[in-house]
């Protein structure tokens, strides 16, 4: 049997708190979503961000998990003319989704939505560092 790391609710809250601290330093209202290794929502928090940002944050987290890469990768591909990747199921081509990796193992992901995509990415990076 293989032993693996699993993200706990406390871990997810710690990631979200670090992300929220970054958002607050910049006076940004966002939605922060943390999913587990199966793409299931583990934790969600929303300030005064638009309601549409809820699903976007969750989708960014799921995309980062499914492809085990930042969603920024897809944004860059589309910007460079590779729009075909948008036909891939689960792709979200805007920055703000990052896999959460522990000892080389993807245990979940964070997704942030509510401000410019680069700012969402900045917040997500701050959250991921907390894990």
Buried (B, 14 or more C-beta within 10 A) or exposed (E): EEEEBEBEEEBBBBBBBBBBEBBEEEEBBBBBBBBBBEBEBBBBBBBEBEEEBBEBBBBBBBBBBBBEBBBBBBBEBBEEEEEEEEEEEEBBBBBBBBBBBBEEEBBBBBBBBBBEBEBBBBBBBBBBEBB
